Amino acid sequence: MKRLLAVVLTILTLAAGFAAAPKRTSKTVRQERAATSKKIDNTKRQIQTNIEDTRRELNRLTLLQGQISEQNARIAAMKRSADSVSRVSRLMADSVAATEARVETLRGSYASALRTIRSQRQTTSTTAFIFSSSSVSEAYRRIRYLRELGKWQTEKARALRSEAAKLEAAKERLDSTRARLDVTIRGMESERVKLQENVTMASDLVASLKRQGSNLNKVLAQQQEQARKLDRELDRIIEEEMRKATQEEEAKRKAAEEARAQQQEAERRAAEEKKNEEKSKKDKKDNKKKDKKKDKKGSTKDKPAETPAAKPTAPAAKPQPQPAAKPAGNFADQKGKLPSPVDVAATVTGTFGRHTHSEFSKVELVNNGIDFEAPSGASARAVFPGVVSMIIVMDGYQNVVLVRHGEYLTVYAGIEELSVRKGQEVAAGQILGRLYSDPADGYRTRLHFEVRHEKEKLNPADWLR
């Protein structure tokens, strides 16, 4: 019975719902579709906005981590300097104490000697001391004694003044050293405060990013895909350059072989012509001898002089192709000596190699170069003389400039306004172009820099000073 009542109530409820529902028309259907499409578009925009926010936060975290690394390095350098200055200060303090002891000893000795001399002079004068001698030789000895005594007094006074001057100079140096130590310690404390602020901000960003797991994964995946595309394109370009270089070398070798063959053929023909000419001269000489032996009665008609055949000229050798000019100096010798590829002070935000993210252990990053973050308006500059072998445009990197230095290449990615063209020779320090500042990311300005030995990726940190 209860089941029957429940079925009846359900049927009545559905009937009431159908009766109350308004009738759908084509107009209402279109409106519903438009509203649904608008909701979908809003959702897509919100998702994209969330992804962009995640990208900005990740970039801020990367910059903060670079700044923290630099601050730690500065604090370590300051600590080493402070320790060194502290050691010097302690040594100087010991030196000052020793000098003060010597000065006090000299003062005491000098004062005692002066008191003794005064007491002696009170009993007798210098003249009486000399004339009271029993003999001339004794008087002479007393005069010498008085001279040596005066000389000793002068030397003691000079030594005392010299030690006192040294003491004052040592105290001044000690004060200066202690003041420098105080400045270093205050600078170190200031850097530690800034470091703590950055560490706190980085921790907040990490916590925020961890709450955006899916968006973070999308951003990191996109960045890694862009890096892989750049790497594949650079490998393709370098392979093409190597292939062309091999073809050019082969063409030069064949041209040189052809020129040598033509030269040898010309020399062979010249030798053959010379041999034929010598044989012709010999035949003429033999004919003249035969003419003289003929009977006087039988005169022979003079033969017209034969004009020797013109000597053929050897074909001129083809000009040898000149090798392309190489940049001055040897790039291989510049390890640890190259300047920064950014024309202003910049922060390293990405290091070379394969490693896990410092905050997200499950994320593996691969970087074939190093990344710099610089102020807006900064430019990329060549680190060594070379030739611009290629300029390409890559998603996420704007313009990418390749500069060849013989067998080595340097790569500058992230340039917006170019100052060079393909095939142009550049000098060390020459501006290659202004870096791109992303307005959607607070005008973040970044340069990706690589060093390669043909296709081999090298750590740029080993090459920069």
Beta strands, then each sheet from edge to edge (+ up, - down):
strand 1: 347-350
strand 2: 353-356
strand 3: 364-367
strand 4: 370-374
strand 5: 379-381
strand 6: 386-394
strand 7: 398-405
strand 8: 408-418
strand 9: 425-426
strand 10: 431-435
strand 11: 437-438
strand 12: 444-453
strand 13: 456-458
sheet 1: 1+ 4- 12+ 8- 7+ 6- 9+
sheet 2: 1+ 4- 12+ 11-
sheet 3: 1+ 4- 12+ 13-
sheet 4: 1+ 4- 12+ 8- 10+ 5-
sheet 5: 2+ 3-
end
